[in-house]
Amino acid sequence: MTGSDERGTSRASPTGGPTPSVAGMTVNEIPTLSLSDDVELPAIGYGVFQTAPDETVAAVTEALRVGYRHVDTAAAYGNEREVGDALRRSEVDRADVVVETKVWASDYGYDETLHAFEKASAKLGLDQIDVLILHQVAANLFDRTIEAYRALERLLADGRVRAIGVSNFPVARLERLMDATDVVPHLNQVELHPYHSQPELQAFHRQHGILTQAWSPIGGITFYPGPWGDDRRSVMQDPAIGEIAATHGVSPAQVMLRWHVQQGRSAIPKSVNPDRIRQNLDVTGFTLSADELARVDALDTGTASGPDPEREFDERQLFPIPEPEPERSGGWGPRNEAPAHRGAQAQADQQPEA
Ligand SMILES: NC(=O)c1ccc[n+]([C@@H]2O[C@H](COP(=O)([O-])OP(=O)(O)OC[C@H]3O[C@@H](n4cnc5c(N)ncnc54)[C@H](OP(=O)(O)O)[C@@H]3O)[C@@H](O)[C@H]2O)c1
């Protein structure tokens, strides 16, 4: 397993180990992955795509309470300020949480992306963002994508961000990006679940020291409603995953998350349901055998359920990312002591970005 360091909180689990608690609650201990010189990332994080702004504070608050220490949001999700509100209200130390967000393609370009950082920083209430990545390839704008990445390099050099990367980049795009820029992306966040495990991309990542971060790690894109097609097959209903889950007395989601953890990936499951939020972090009490891992690997179809990463971006996808409301900017924790402000929920459009 990559990243054998243990961190976070834990409970007495079938695997044993220490048992610190979070505000009266206890959770399993999750391994961490080395992301950059500076950032250790818990292997299981918490995603908020399609979490409505008015649900986000409660959901992220619950996630932090039960022990998640990595939150993944994006400018395009329209809920960065609510993630920031939850972080500010939390009793968790700012230094203990890895906050990741993404620049949307309408903000690509060097100066535009520097400004996108300022927008995200103000909405999140953070003067430093832990992980900032480019959300999409934007194939028809790729020169602007490269300029955007150069801005991420600048932000990294200036200490405004601690790690940088990309999302939805196939191998050929990574190669072009790496040829044109200096810092190898610390991570690539891609669609990755048992029906689309992208072995060649993962091998390229390993070769270049890029962390593989799985979006839809429990296959949400194969079953949740949306514009992704009616002919999808839900990986959550897969018989092989169901059998493995029954063997260990866990859920299919836990089997998939355990598969990610044992294979050294970062996974960022989304849930707004407190039981499922907790369940998705509770994946250290059992171990998948080599045969079980191979059975899950064998489910790969080679086909994505989400959109083609190489698709062109037109005006419809290039919707503007709103400026922060100035009165709502405020800091969280010791890295920014400005007072927190609370106000109306963000009205930003929430668009499917996958
Ligand atoms: N970079 C990108 O382009 C991109 C694209 C998509 C996603 N992402 C990121 O990846 C995160 C996760 O991906 P995702 O949201 O697409 O899919 P996911 O986490 O694989 O699945 C989420 C879906 O599964 C349900 N669910 C959660 N836990 C469950 C459990 N234990 N048992 C059964 N159902 C469960 C959720 O419903 P409930 O909420 O009702 O539990 C939701 O419908 C996102 O939130 C976002 O941060 C990034």
The ligand as an SDF file (V2000), in Angstrom:
LIG
                    3D

 48 52  0  0  0  0  0  0  0  0999 V2000
  -13.0070   16.3860  -11.3950 N   0  0  0  0  0  0  0  0  0  0  0  0
  -14.1780   16.0380  -11.8740 C   0  0  0  0  0  0  0  0  0  0  0  0
  -14.4900   16.2460  -13.0670 O   0  0  0  0  0  0  0  0  0  0  0  0
  -15.1660   15.3850  -10.9610 C   0  0  0  0  0  0  0  0  0  0  0  0
  -16.3260   14.7920  -11.4800 C   0  0  0  0  0  0  0  0  0  0  0  0
  -17.2120   14.1810  -10.5860 C   0  0  0  0  0  0  0  0  0  0  0  0
  -16.9100   14.1560   -9.2340 C   0  0  0  0  0  0  0  0  0  0  0  0
  -15.7940   14.7720   -8.7480 N   0  0  0  0  0  0  0  0  0  0  0  0
  -15.4420   14.7760   -7.3140 C   0  0  0  0  0  0  0  0  0  0  0  0
  -15.5180   13.4310   -6.8240 O   0  0  0  0  0  0  0  0  0  0  0  0
  -16.4630   13.3660   -5.7520 C   0  0  0  0  0  0  0  0  0  0  0  0
  -17.1470   12.0330   -5.7110 C   0  0  0  0  0  0  0  0  0  0  0  0
  -17.6480   11.6700   -6.9870 O   0  0  0  0  0  0  0  0  0  0  0  0
  -19.2030   11.5850   -7.3190 P   0  0  0  0  0  0  0  0  0  0  0  0
  -19.9370   12.4910   -6.4280 O   0  0  0  0  0  0  0  0  0  0  0  0
  -19.3090   11.7570   -8.7780 O   0  0  0  0  0  0  0  0  0  0  0  0
  -19.5810   10.0650   -7.0430 O   0  0  0  0  0  0  0  0  0  0  0  0
  -19.4250    9.0180   -5.8300 P   0  0  0  0  0  0  0  0  0  0  0  0
  -18.8230    9.6390   -4.6470 O   0  0  0  0  0  0  0  0  0  0  0  0
  -18.7860    7.8110   -6.4120 O   0  0  0  0  0  0  0  0  0  0  0  0
  -20.9460    8.6480   -5.5500 O   0  0  0  0  0  0  0  0  0  0  0  0
  -21.8270    9.5620   -4.9850 C   0  0  0  0  0  0  0  0  0  0  0  0
  -23.2170    8.9500   -5.0280 C   0  0  0  0  0  0  0  0  0  0  0  0
  -23.2490    7.7780   -4.2390 O   0  0  0  0  0  0  0  0  0  0  0  0
  -24.2000    7.9010   -3.1830 C   0  0  0  0  0  0  0  0  0  0  0  0
  -23.5670    7.2770   -2.0220 N   0  0  0  0  0  0  0  0  0  0  0  0
  -22.6040    7.7960   -1.2140 C   0  0  0  0  0  0  0  0  0  0  0  0
  -22.2080    6.9190   -0.3220 N   0  0  0  0  0  0  0  0  0  0  0  0
  -22.9060    5.7830   -0.5370 C   0  0  0  0  0  0  0  0  0  0  0  0
  -22.9130    4.5170    0.0810 C   0  0  0  0  0  0  0  0  0  0  0  0
  -22.1050    4.2350    1.1160 N   0  0  0  0  0  0  0  0  0  0  0  0
  -23.7870    3.5810   -0.3930 N   0  0  0  0  0  0  0  0  0  0  0  0
  -24.6000    3.8740   -1.4390 C   0  0  0  0  0  0  0  0  0  0  0  0
  -24.6290    5.0580   -2.0630 N   0  0  0  0  0  0  0  0  0  0  0  0
  -23.7740    6.0050   -1.6250 C   0  0  0  0  0  0  0  0  0  0  0  0
  -24.4460    9.3690   -3.0310 C   0  0  0  0  0  0  0  0  0  0  0  0
  -25.7400    9.6490   -2.5770 O   0  0  0  0  0  0  0  0  0  0  0  0
  -26.0030   10.3500   -1.1140 P   0  0  0  0  0  0  0  0  0  0  0  0
  -25.3750   11.7010   -1.1510 O   0  0  0  0  0  0  0  0  0  0  0  0
  -27.4940   10.3970   -1.0480 O   0  0  0  0  0  0  0  0  0  0  0  0
  -25.3860    9.4230   -0.0990 O   0  0  0  0  0  0  0  0  0  0  0  0
  -24.2820    9.8620   -4.4770 C   0  0  0  0  0  0  0  0  0  0  0  0
  -25.4660    9.6170   -5.2240 O   0  0  0  0  0  0  0  0  0  0  0  0
  -17.3920   14.5500   -6.0550 C   0  0  0  0  0  0  0  0  0  0  0  0
  -18.1950   14.9110   -4.9600 O   0  0  0  0  0  0  0  0  0  0  0  0
  -16.3950   15.6010   -6.4770 C   0  0  0  0  0  0  0  0  0  0  0  0
  -15.7440   16.1290   -5.3290 O   0  0  0  0  0  0  0  0  0  0  0  0
  -14.9230   15.3850   -9.6090 C   0  0  0  0  0  0  0  0  0  0  0  0
  1  2  1  0
  2  3  2  0
  2  4  1  0
  4  5  1  0
  4 48  2  0
  5  6  2  0
  6  7  1  0
  7  8  2  0
  8  9  1  0
  8 48  1  0
  9 10  1  0
  9 46  1  0
 10 11  1  0
 11 12  1  0
 11 44  1  0
 12 13  1  0
 13 14  1  0
 14 15  2  0
 14 16  1  0
 14 17  1  0
 17 18  1  0
 18 19  2  0
 18 20  1  0
 18 21  1  0
 21 22  1  0
 22 23  1  0
 23 24  1  0
 23 42  1  0
 24 25  1  0
 25 26  1  0
 25 36  1  0
 26 27  1  0
 26 35  1  0
 27 28  2  0
 28 29  1  0
 29 30  1  0
 29 35  2  0
 30 31  1  0
 30 32  2  0
 32 33  1  0
 33 34  2  0
 34 35  1  0
 36 37  1  0
 36 42  1  0
 37 38  1  0
 38 39  2  0
 38 40  1  0
 38 41  1  0
 42 43  1  0
 44 45  1  0
 44 46  1  0
 46 47  1  0
M  CHG  2   8   1  16  -1
M  END
$$$$
